[in-house]
Amino acid sequence: MTAAPLLEVKNLRLSVRGDEGVAQILDHVELALPRGEILGVVGESGCGKSTLARAVLGIFAKAAVIESGEINFEGEDLLRLSDRELTRRVRGRRIGFIPQDPYLALNPVFKIGTQLLAAMRWHAPRQLKTEAARRAELVRLLRRVQLPEPEATLERYPHQFSGGQRQRLMIAGALAARPALLIADEPTTALDVTTQLQILKLLKSLTQEFGIAMLFVTHDFGVVAQLCDATTVMYAGQTVETGPTAQVLADPRHPYTQALLACHPDRSQTLSGIPGQVPSPLAPPTGCRFSPRCRYAAAVCRARPAHLVPDAPGHLVSCRLADERQGAVNA
């Protein structure tokens, strides 16, 4: 019997009500992340990737409304937990978070040791009961993420570190509670390409070493190819394709995935853009949300929305072309 995923999002719909109307930010989002694997969530800016990551942590705008769905983590629906329960049992303890900009996440007026040890007092495992034990564990983690002079690091301030070093600090802090899941929200976007590669290699080795699963949010298929076991492609708040990374990259089935790959300089000989832009969540198109930008769009695409269907083993696609292929196979 196949083991249940560590994290499974089912039919998640999230809207935000404002002065201009109701914005449908997430709509029927689906994903599954097995234990010990890395799942990449990819798409253009404005497709709902970061909102999805924060939804898993239970961090919502005040005007946000969960209309339907489940976020099952370790067999428990996180949407049923109170904010207090999430803070005490989940955030920082069972689920670690690595932000896009570590400089904004660190307080510039406190030393690194003060900040990271304060978080460990809340979330560190029970065996780290004393301040000396927590400090020794933090020094070990700082050494593991390849920061020089980890003891001296604790006495320094955030501005005394480079961007790559600050991200290593955040990785060490996220690992301190020994979580089952790491959420990384575009953690290499602000780094130069050399440092980016170093951080990606570090994250991959650490997830393998600690047996941690990771949800990795990015807009870069090059990062996905290097790091992720599986890939979920999002467009306009919806899951449009999901499957093993090697399969998605070698044989993309959704026109949006194909168009994204055609835009990547490492994966296409002739660069081409995608006409138009991601639609506003205040006024999404009827039917398939990608249909106004899709070269394969037909009348049926504009008339009714597509749904995720199996298109290959472990590979799901939300497109009428996949429906037609599935129909031809079953005929």
KARA-V210404 format. One record per pair of residues at least 6 apart in sequence whose C-alpha atoms are under 8 Angstrom apart, sorted by the first residue. I is the first residue (numbers start at 1). GAP is how many residues later the second one is. D is the distance in whole Angstrom. If there is no record, write none. Layout:
I;GAP;D
I;GAP;D
This chain:
4;30;7
4;71;8
5;27;6
5;28;5
5;29;4
5;30;6
5;69;8
6;26;8
6;27;6
6;28;5
6;29;5
6;66;8
6;67;6
6;68;5
6;69;8
6;207;8
7;25;6
7;26;5
7;27;7
7;64;7
7;65;6
7;66;5
7;67;7
8;22;8
8;23;6
8;24;4
8;25;6
8;62;8
8;63;6
8;64;5
8;65;7
9;20;7
9;21;5
9;22;5
9;23;6
9;60;7
9;61;6
9;62;5
9;63;6
10;18;7
10;19;7
10;20;5
10;21;7
10;59;5
10;60;5
10;61;7
11;16;7
11;17;4
11;18;5
11;19;6
11;57;7
11;58;5
11;59;7
12;14;7
12;15;6
12;16;5
12;17;5
12;18;7
12;54;8
12;55;8
12;56;6
12;57;4
12;58;6
12;59;8
13;11;8
13;12;8
13;13;5
13;14;4
13;15;5
13;16;7
13;53;6
13;54;5
13;55;5
13;56;6
14;10;6
14;11;6
14;12;5
14;13;7
14;50;7
14;51;6
14;52;5
14;53;6
14;54;7
15;7;6
15;8;5
15;9;4
15;10;5
15;11;7
15;49;6
15;50;5
15;51;7
15;52;7
16;6;6
16;7;5
16;8;7
16;9;7
16;45;8
16;47;5
16;48;4
16;49;6
17;6;6
17;46;6
17;47;7
17;48;8
18;45;7
20;262;8
21;261;7
22;260;6
23;257;8
23;258;5
23;259;4
23;260;8
24;213;8
24;257;5
24;258;6
25;23;6
25;26;8
25;211;8
25;212;5
25;256;6
26;22;6
26;25;8
26;26;8
26;210;8
26;211;4
26;212;6
27;210;6
27;211;5
28;41;8
28;210;6
28;211;7
29;208;7
29;209;5
29;210;5
30;209;6
31;201;7
31;208;8
31;211;8
33;6;6
33;180;7
33;182;8
34;179;7
35;145;8
35;176;8
35;177;7
35;178;5
36;171;7
36;172;7
36;175;5
36;176;5
36;177;4
36;178;8
37;170;8
37;175;7
37;176;5
37;177;6
37;191;8
37;192;6
37;193;8
38;175;6
38;176;5
38;177;6
38;178;7
38;189;7
38;190;5
38;191;5
38;192;7
39;175;6
39;176;5
39;177;6
39;189;5
39;190;6
39;191;5
39;192;6
39;193;7
40;175;6
40;176;5
40;177;6
40;178;7
40;184;6
40;188;6
40;189;8
40;190;6
40;191;5
40;192;6
41;8;7
41;174;7
41;175;6
41;176;5
41;177;6
41;178;8
41;190;6
41;191;5
41;192;6
41;193;7
42;7;7
42;175;6
42;176;5
42;177;5
42;178;7
42;179;7
42;182;8
42;189;7
42;190;6
42;191;5
42;192;6
43;6;7
43;175;7
43;176;5
43;190;6
43;191;5
43;192;6
43;217;8
44;175;6
44;191;7
44;234;8
45;174;7
46;190;7
46;191;8
46;232;7
47;187;6
47;188;5
47;189;4
47;190;5
47;191;8
47;231;7
48;186;7
48;187;8
48;188;7
48;189;5
48;190;8
49;168;6
49;169;8
49;185;7
49;188;8
50;135;7
50;167;7
53;130;7
53;132;7
53;162;8
53;164;8
54;6;7
56;15;7
56;22;7
57;29;8
57;33;8
57;34;6
57;38;8
58;20;7
58;21;7
58;25;7
58;28;7
70;7;6
70;8;8
70;9;7
71;6;5
71;7;6
71;8;6
72;6;6
78;8;8
92;31;6
92;82;7
92;85;7
92;87;7
93;30;5
93;31;7
93;84;5
93;85;7
93;86;6
94;83;7
94;84;7
94;85;4
94;86;5
94;87;7
95;84;5
95;85;6
95;86;5
95;87;6
95;88;7
96;78;5
96;79;7
96;81;8
96;83;6
96;85;6
96;86;5
96;87;6
97;77;6
97;85;6
97;86;5
97;87;6
97;88;8
98;69;8
98;72;6
98;73;6
98;76;7
98;84;7
98;85;6
98;86;5
98;87;6
98;89;7
99;6;7
99;71;8
99;85;6
99;86;5
99;87;7
99;88;6
100;84;8
100;85;5
100;86;5
100;87;4
100;88;7
100;89;7
100;90;7
101;66;8
101;86;7
101;89;7
102;61;8
102;64;6
102;65;6
102;68;7
103;55;7
103;56;8
103;60;8
103;63;7
106;9;8
106;52;7
107;8;8
107;51;7
108;49;7
108;50;6
108;51;7
109;48;7
110;47;6
111;43;7
111;44;6
111;45;5
111;46;5
111;47;7
112;41;7
112;42;5
112;43;6
112;44;6
112;45;6
112;46;7
113;40;7
113;41;4
113;42;6
113;43;8
114;40;7
116;57;6
117;17;7
117;18;7
117;21;8
119;54;8
120;14;7
120;53;8
120;56;7
120;57;7
121;13;8
123;54;5
124;10;8
124;52;6
124;53;4
124;54;8
125;52;6
125;53;7
128;6;5
137;39;8
138;34;7
138;35;8
138;38;7
139;11;6
139;12;6
140;10;8
141;31;6
141;34;8
141;35;7
142;8;6
142;26;8
142;27;7
142;30;6
143;6;8
143;7;6
145;23;6
145;24;8
145;26;8
145;27;7
145;57;7
146;22;8
147;6;8
147;18;7
147;21;7
158;8;7
163;27;8
163;28;7
164;27;7
164;31;6
164;32;8
164;35;8
167;20;7
168;31;8
174;8;7
178;32;8
179;33;7
180;31;8
180;32;5
180;33;6
181;31;6
181;32;5
181;33;5
181;34;8
182;30;7
182;31;6
182;32;5
182;33;6
183;31;6
183;32;5
183;33;6
183;34;8
184;30;7
184;31;6
184;32;5
184;33;6
185;31;6
185;32;5
185;33;7
186;30;7
186;31;5
186;32;5
186;33;8
188;8;5
188;11;7
188;12;8
189;7;8
200;23;8
200;26;8
200;27;7
201;26;8
204;23;6
206;6;8
207;6;6
207;7;7
216;12;8
218;6;8
221;40;7
221;43;7
222;42;8
222;44;7
224;7;7
224;21;7
225;20;7
225;21;8
225;24;8
228;17;7
229;15;6
229;16;6
229;17;8
230;12;7
230;13;6
230;14;4
230;15;4
230;16;8
231;11;6
231;12;6
231;13;6
231;14;5
231;17;7
232;7;7
232;8;8
232;9;6
232;10;4
232;11;7
233;6;6
233;7;6
233;8;5
233;9;6
233;24;7
234;6;6
234;7;7
235;21;8
235;43;8
235;54;8
235;55;7
236;42;6
236;43;7
236;44;8
236;45;7
236;48;8
236;53;7
236;54;8
237;44;8
239;69;8
239;79;7
240;14;7
240;16;8
240;68;7
240;77;6
240;78;5
240;79;7
241;12;8
241;13;6
241;16;8
241;67;8
241;74;7
241;75;6
241;76;4
241;77;6
242;6;7
242;73;6
242;74;5
242;75;7
243;71;6
243;72;4
243;73;6
244;70;7
244;71;7
247;68;8
248;67;8
249;12;8
252;6;6
253;58;8
253;64;7
253;69;8
254;63;6
254;64;7
254;65;6
255;39;7
255;40;8
255;41;8
256;34;7
256;38;7
259;14;8
259;15;6
260;14;8
261;6;6
261;7;7
262;6;5
262;8;8
262;9;6
262;10;6
262;11;8
263;8;6
263;9;5
263;10;6
263;11;8
264;7;7
265;6;7
274;19;7
275;18;6
276;16;8
276;17;6
277;16;8
279;6;7
279;10;8
285;7;8
285;17;8
286;16;6
286;17;7
286;18;7
286;19;7
287;13;8
287;14;6
287;15;4
287;16;5
287;17;4
287;18;4
287;19;7
288;13;5
288;14;6
288;15;8
288;16;7
288;17;5
288;18;6
288;31;8
289;16;8
291;6;5
291;7;8
291;10;6
291;11;6
301;19;7
306;12;5
306;13;5
306;14;6
307;10;8
307;11;5
307;12;7
308;8;6
308;9;5
308;10;4
308;11;7
309;7;5
309;8;6
309;9;6
309;13;7
309;14;7
310;6;4
310;7;6
310;12;8
310;16;8
311;6;6
311;11;6
311;14;8
311;15;7
